[in-house]
Amino acid sequence: MTPQERHALEALHDRDENFPQPETDDVYDVTSILDGSKSIDFSHGGGELRDLARDLFNDTKNIEDEGWQKRRMDYRTRRDRARRRTDAFAREMPELVRAYLEWSAKSAGKFCSETGRCRNTRPSTDSNDGQVQLYVLGIFCAEKHVLHIKTEDFSVSSALVRQGVVPCAPLRPHTAVMIDALELYRVARNRSPHLSIQAFVKTISDLQGVQYRPYLTRLFSIALDVYLQMRLVVNDLVLKVLRRDAPDWRLQNSCPACTYTLKDEPDLKFKLLFAMDGNDSLKRISRAAIGGYESTAKDIGERFVGDDRYLSRSFVDQFGAGGSDASLTEPTADNDNPCAGRWKNMKEDVTSRMWGIFDEAGIFMAICRHGFSLVIADIVQSGEQAKYPLAVVSKLLDVFGDNLAGGYDIGCKFGATLNCSVVGPRAQALNYTSLVPAFHGYAHRRLCQLRFLARYVDGLGLEDLEGCERTFSKTNGLASAVRYASAFHRCQAIAGYVAHNDEYEVYQNLTTMILNNYKQAIRIIQEGKNALPRLMDELGITDVSVFSSWLLEEKEYLTARSREPEEETLQMEYWQKLVNLDASRKHLSDLAWTMATPSSASTSSFQATTRKETMRRHAMENFEKDLKMAQELEIKLGITKRWVPEDEEWQTAGRLVANRKYQRCLDQLESLVVARIFELSKMNQAGTGYKLRKHIAKALKARSAAIRTALDRFNTAARACSPPRRQLTFEEVVEYTFLADFDLLRNSTREDISQRPWASPAARAAMDQYFKVCRAEEEIKRLNVEIRRIITYLRDEDRYMEACIAQLQVSHPALAYQVQVHYNVRARFTNHHLRLLTEIAHLRGFTGTTVAGESTKTNPGDSAGEPATVIPSASSIAAVPTFPPAVCHSGDDSSDLDEPDADDNEYGDDSSALTLQEIIRISSDGYGVQE
């Protein structure tokens, strides 16, 4: 067929009536208009260019919906599409935030289950308005809806947000999620971290009687990221309006009881009590380790999540071994601290390979004594290194200044490390105190307890410094959700959960904790008044100051006995070498020569002779080696005559060796008993599963057999001592719950301390009772200060926030509503706090006051400051930093990544759509927000 014949046949084809045809000849060439080669008529009213761009945008979308546009081959990867999508959402974020503010203030986006539509869906009254049909996923719906786009809307996304739904694509969405559903999931996940997006979307599908589509999980995750980002920007606006956006403002005002200081209040020895510890439950698998790509985003806690709790990696790394402090790689030594070289969990040599599979191996966290989070640092591809507590202490010293006290599981070891670090001089100048928590402290040496344990530290009160363990028991629920999440979603989940826990759990329980502590302190004081005089009468004590003297005497005794004298060590080593020399000499003499004649010689006798010659040569070498070592020790000790068993020096050194073996056996017995104590506590702990209980029970049975074997060795060594030491029974050993009992046995080898007044069980019980009463009295003093701070804070915060809301109601009602929501987070618990504070005031033994005081914090933004809001300008709602692409949301199964994305064609951020979007934005009249 010739070309002419083919064209003639094509001319006979019927034109498809469904194809949109221009109704007039007034057709514009957009390319010619944009490059200036063709003009367009403008009226005085304006708006022609905007209407033209909007019509072209709608026509393009209709053509695509009807399938007339041919799908081009897309060579982009999922990562590319996700990055372009998030970049587009970031450009739209200022408009989305404005739309969200308007939607929140007007209708709060409630869904009407009676009509099956959004209550704030706007009816179309303008013929120029556009419309878009979307699959809307919400609490009460999972179906297609038609939503309208008015001429004043800047973009499709902002138009949808203004109607209470969040699109899953920035330009041409096909699916959207209602804000009510997103908010419900956000709150539900913070209350139950195990709830995944997949389970939530399946629940909605089941309720609405529709089939669950796996791609909806991913689309919901995208909408959730956009929604959380909008909330983040709104929260920043609220803080800016309230003048609470200064650096470290949240940290300086995190806990009302700890930070809201008053004028003329009693001085406390420790300005702030906090606990810090690491937790390895929130690990995240490295994508590189499993063959995937890894996000290149750094410091995500600062840049993307916007949570100032997170310490940046660069800030933490400056305290590491590769930073400015090279002394951290060297072993620390403290002559007064027997635990300084005992704990090894800061060393990485053994576990470095295991941590390689994780990018973040956990978190290191600091909280105040009431449970409010202070700072968080990611443990990056390592164990619990010293740089993490050093970074925490440095940050808190910068913010709070002097007289801080921090509890750490290995606070004794960390104290020595801190003194050797770059933070050491500043920590000493600001009087920082390193402590050991109460529970972990009982696994430390007795001498360490006397220096660092909470019971013996003046000014500490009844605080146990174990708050991190209670916090980690909650955050452990996030472990399954963040293990395979992206770096961004992991940080997002942790920061969101911790912030929610602070505002809704810790703040609510603030006065409950104070009430319980006050009751506990009163009970301890009352018990002490009844029991302590009786114990003192039995011991013949008339002055309570003797208990402090006993504690000091015990500390001096244990310090003097904490290390073996160098001369005694050399003497014992010399004695042992003499014993080895005597044994090698005897072994050499036992190897006698054998005589053989040519007639008696044979092949077998020749081989036996060869073996004996080799044995004799080895024995000779061992004898010469032992002799040389003995001679070297004789030179060091200045011994002119070699010791023999009949000499007094030989016998004295033998007794020292027997005592050393006694202590070695005691150390082994102690370690087995401590392991048994920990296993028993774990077995009785709530949440321990059946299989783990059976495993622990089996381990306890094996541990009991090991304890019996170690006990037999201990008693054998005790009998060999001169004089013989006390022997133990199995029943006595298993009742040992404090390591101080072992320390008394360990340090009784050089002298009998049973006659010391502080060594008797009755005296030790009296000492413990006395110091418990002292700590209880200190606790009441601190609680009285904290009660008055809370009362003053509640009064000042109500006044400040109500005044700020009243100011904003006139100038910016939308922001006034957001400030009201922000205020209601804590205001809902005010009556609860006042009721419990009234209950505390009626306790028998209450010595404080419930009269509000005057705060020392009167700076702009403080609760006691002058209420003066700052109205943001149109340019203040800036685009937030682009968050990394989401590969797998927290809590989602990785298999969902293989499902086809229904909205993949939405993610194509093509240049034509972006150009039209920019034309609409620039040509719109009145661009901006109300100031």
ABEGO torsion letter per residue (X at the ends): XBAAAAAAAAAABBBBAABBBBABABBBBAAAAAAGABBBBBBAAEGAAAAAAAAAAAAAAAAAAAGABBBBBBABBAAAAAAAAAAAAAAAAAAAAAAAAAAAAAAGGBBBAAAGBBAABBBBABAABBBBBBBBBBAABBBBBBBBBBAABABAAAAAAAAGBBBABAABBABBBBAAAAAAAAAAAAABAABBAAAAAAAAAAAAGBBBBAAAAAAAAAAAAAAAAAAAAAAAAAAAAAGAABBGAAAAAABAAAABBBBGBBBBABABBBBBBBBAABBBBBAAAAGBBBBABBGAAAAAAGBAABBBAAAAAAABAABABAAAABBBBBAABAAAAABAAABAAAAAAAAAABABAEBBBBBBAAGBBABBBBBBGBBBBAAAAAAAAAAAAAAAEBGBBBBBAAAAAAAAAAAABAAAAAAAAAGBBBBBBAAAAAABBAAAAAAABAAABBGAEABAGAAAAAAAAAAAAAAAAAAABBAAAAAAAAAAAAAAAAAAAAAAAAAAAAAAAAAAAAAAAAAAAAAAAAAAAAAGBABAAAAAAAAAAAAAAAAAAABBBAAAAAAAAAAAAAAAAAAAAAAAAABBBBBBBAAABBAAAAAAAAAAAAAAAAAAAAAAAAAAAAAAAAAAAGBABBBBAABAAAAAAAAAAAAAAAAAAAAAAAAAAAAAAAAAAAAABBGBBAAAAAAAAAAAAAAAAAAAAAAAAAAAAAAABOBBBBBBBAAAAAABABAAAAAAAAAAAABBAAABAAABAAAAAAAAAAAAAAAAAAAAAAAAAAAAAAAAAAAAAAAAAAAAAAAAAAABAAAAAAAAAAAAAAAAAAAAAAAAAAAAAABBGBABBABBBBBABABBGBAABBBBBBBBBAAABBBBBBBBBBABBBGBBAAAAABBBAAAAAABBBAAAAAAAAAAAAABBGBEBBX
